[in-house]
């Protein structure tokens, strides 16, 4: 029984080992990304112990022999390109150190590959272009996500009886007469009328606004200086008007204090009924004592309803 279990385990693992071996042997050596299948030192006729002077001397000697201006042979042109590439790698101490490390540690495939591309393409990439591209990509995904959420929300709202009743009332208002006293309209005209009324009614639904470019990450990033300046101006104006001159709060500022105390978002506050806003603002909830009384009233109302 034990030998059978061992044999089954070996058979089950042999396939995985075979796949792993095939994957390992099929991967090129990381040193090959520098000079393809050739060795950079061999292309220059050198060893790893060569110094900078030896590398320059070997390249100058080979360029006289294989440069296209000196040798018209097509094969010499291909060889010269390889020699020039090897020289570019070995003449720089940083890239040479990376190449030597890749030769000594061929098993570190991903690390050596990352160092290669960072060395050759990292300094050539403008950070501003990278940042701009990142902001554009994030903004695109953000807009797509917001539009998807908006569409789903609108589809859900359109299925509610309240929306359908409002749509019928709006159609009746546009027609100006009860439907029973009018001639039956064509299905095409009725569909176009409902579509127009639906678009007009969508604008009146709070909390389901269409996504705009002003809420995108890229636009907000560009408007950071303006936002900071506007915030500083608002803070100075607030301090001068209410802290120094002790003027009564304007309705908009009192609403800001109220929704801040109640932890209500600006979107939820804007969608509230104006009479409810006025009632909350009149309570002056930014005063701690008034806020405590308001919470007690809510608790009493909750117990009474139970």
N, C-alpha and C positions, 0 to 999 in steps of 0.2 A: 504494500500500500504506500509506504513512504517513497519507494523508488518510482512508483507510478505518478505520485504527486509531483516529485521532483522533475520527472520527464515532461509532464504537462506544463509546469512552470517554465521550463527551458523553451518548450515549443511556443508558448504564448509570448515570451519575451524575445524570442529570436526574430520575430517579425519587426518588433520595435527597434531592436538593435540593428537590423539590416537597413531599415529606413533611416535611422540616425547616421549610420555609416555612409550610406549613399548621399545624404544631405551634406555631411561633413566633407566628403571627398569631392563633391560637385562644386563646393564653394571655392572661389579663387583665393589664393593667398593675398593677405592685405597688402603685402609689399608690391603686388602686381598692379595696384592702382596708381603707383608712382611712375613706373617705367614699363607698363604692360607686363608681358611675360619675361622681359629681359631684366638683367641685374644692372642697376645704374652704374655701379663700379666697373662691371665688366665692359659696359659700353665705352667707358673712357679708358679702359685698359689699366685699371687701378685696383687696389685692395682697400679694405676698410681703414687701414692704418695710414692712408694718404692724408697729407695736410692740404691746406688751402692753396699753397703755391703749386703743389703737384697737380691739383685739380685744374687750376688755370692753365698750367703748362700743357697738360694733356688735351684740354679742350682746344687750345690754340693750334696745337699740332694736328689734331684730327680735322679741325675746320679748314685748314689749308688743303687737306686731302679730299674731303667730302663735300665742301661747300658747293652749292649749285653753280656759282660763278667760276669755280675751279674745275668742277667735274660735272659734265652734262649728263652723265649716266642716270636714268630714272631711279635705279636702285640706290645710287649714292645720295640722291635727294631724300629718299625715305630714311636712310640710315642717318643722315645729318639731322633730320628732325628728331630722331631718337636721341642722338648725341646732345643736341641742344637742350632737350628736355631733361636729360640726366644732369647736365651741367647746372641748369636752373635749380634743380633739387639739391645738389651737393654743394653748391657755392654758398648757400645760405646756411648758417649754423643751426638755425631752428628747424628748418625742414630736413636737414641732414640728420639731426638728432631724432626726429620723428621716424625717418626712414630706417635708421639703424635700430630703433626700438621695434619697428614692425618686423624687421628681419629676425630679431632676437625673440620676439613674442608673437609668432604667427597665430597663436590660438585666440588672441584678444582681437577678434575680428571687428566687432562693433566699435570698440574704443579706438583702434587704429584708423578705421574709416572715418569716424567723427573728427579725429584730429586732422586728418588729411583735408577734408572739406572745410573745416574751420580755418585752416591755414591758408588755403588757396582762394576761398570765396568769402570768408568772413570780413577781411579788410577791404574787399572790393565792393561790399554792400553798404550803401548809405543808410545810416540808422534812421534818418527821416523818412526814407522811402519804405523801410520796413514798418515803421510806426504808422505811416499813412495807410499802407496796405492792410495792416492788422485792424486799424479802425474801420476801414471800409468793409472788410469781411465781417467783423463783429456787428457793424451797423446793418449789413444786409441780412444776417441771421436774425437780428433783433426785429427788423421790420417785417420779415417773413413770419416770425413767431407772433408778433402783434396782430398782423393781418389774419393769420389763422385763428387766433383767439377771437378776434372781432367777428369773423365770419361765422364761427361756431355759435357765438353768443347771439348774433342776429338771427340765425336759423332757429335757435331755441326760443327766442322771444316771439318770432313770427308764428310759432305753433300755439302760443297761449291764447285763451279766449279774450283776454283784455286787449291784446294787440289786434285781433281780428275785429273786435267791436269798434276800436278806434279807427281802424281802416275803413270799415263800413260807414262810420259817421263822417269821416273825411270825404269819402266818395259822395255821400249824400249832400254834404255841404258844397262840394264842387259842382254837383249837378244842379242843385238849387231846387229840387222837387222830389217828392217821394217816388220810389221806384215803381210803385203800383200804377201811377198815373202816366208813366212814360212808356213809349214803345220799346219793345225788347231790342236790345242792342246785340250786335254781332259778337261772337266769342272773341274775335281778334281785337275789336275795339274795347271790349270789357277787360281783356287781359292787359292791353296797353294802359288803360285807365288805372287799373289796380297797380301796375308797375310804377306809374308816375306817382300815385298816392303813397305807395310803399316807400319810395325814395324820399318823398317829402316828410313822411312820418318818422323815418329813421333818424332824421336830424333832431327830433324832439325826445329821443330816448337818452336819458342820462346814464352814465356808466358804461356805455357801449360806443364811445366815440371812435371814429376811424383813426388809425395810426397816422401820425404826421412826422415829417422829417425833423421837426424841432425837438422831438423827444429822443432822437437817435444819439448814440454814444459819440459819434464823430462830430455832430453839430454841437453837442454840449461841450465837447472838448475844445472846439474852436471858440466857443463863447465863454470859456473860463475867465479870461480877463474882464470881459463885460459883466459877468455874473459877480465876480469879486468886487468890482467897482460899484455895482448896484447895491450889493450887500453892505458895503462900507457906508455908502450914502444913506441907505435906509437906517443903519444903526446910529449914525450921527444925527440924523433927523429925529429919530425916536428919543435919543437922549436929550436933545435940545428941547423938544416939544413936551415930553412927559416927565423927564427927570429934573430938568432945570426950571422950566416955566410952569410945570404942574398943570398943564391944560387937560381938559376932559378928553377921553379917548374918542377918536372918530369911529364911526360904525365899522369900517373895514378893519381897523386896528383892534377894536373890541372883539370882533369876530375872530381875528387871528388868536387873541389871547384865550378866547373861549374854546376854540377847537384844539388849541395846544393843551389846555387843562384837561379836556375830555379825551385827548389822544385820538382825534378824528383827522383823517387825511384830508388834504385839500380837495380831492375829487369827491369824496363822500360829503364834505361840507357844502360844496357847490351844488350837489344834487338834492340837498335838503330843501324843504319848503321854507319860504321866506318868513312865514308866521312862526314856525318852529325856531328858526334862527333868532328872530327878534325876541322870542320868549327866553331863549337861553342867554342871549346877550344881556337882557334886562336883569338877570340874576347876578351878574358880576361875579362869575365863578372863579376869576383869577384871584379873588380875595380868599385866603384859606378858610376863614369862618363860613363864608357863603358856600364854598365847595363842600365843607363838612355837612352843612345843613342840607345841601342838595343830595348828597349820598344817603343821608338818613331818610330823606323823603322817598328816595328810590327804594330803599329797603322796606319802608312801611307800605309803599304801594305794592311791592312784590308779595309781602305777607298777606295783604288784604285780598289780592287776587287768588291766592291759594285757598 
